[in-house]
Amino acid sequence: MIRDRGIKKWTAFLLPEHRAGLKKLKEESLKKEKPVLDEQEWQLINETICEAMAENRALEFTYFSNRDFHTLEGHVHYMDMMNKELRIVHSLHKVYRLKMDDVINAEMK
């Protein structure tokens, strides 16, 4: 009967440089690309933000940062059009600055 050691027999051939390269390749494959929004999607996001500001309602933002998607929930305190950013007050009364270019979606809570 043949007893194969499986992957163990090949681990001796992997140098530390190879392991580091494989790890880096895996990390890069997990990174995501930022989607491109068209004019209608930007208009819908803008209308949602303005409506939420008028009614003092919380929003849940989906934004793209550091090659990944994140969410943030809170009230829009201020829209800075000069710097193209939103100032969002989180439920813990912490103020976050979110770049408009990073916003992917905004939904009312």
Secondary structure, 3 states (H helix, E strand, C coil): CCCCCHHHHHHHHCCHHHHHHHHHHHHHHHCCCCCCCCHHHHHHHHHHHHHHHHHCCCEEEEEEECCEEEEEEEEEEEEECCCCEEEEECCCCCEEEEEHHHEEEEEEC
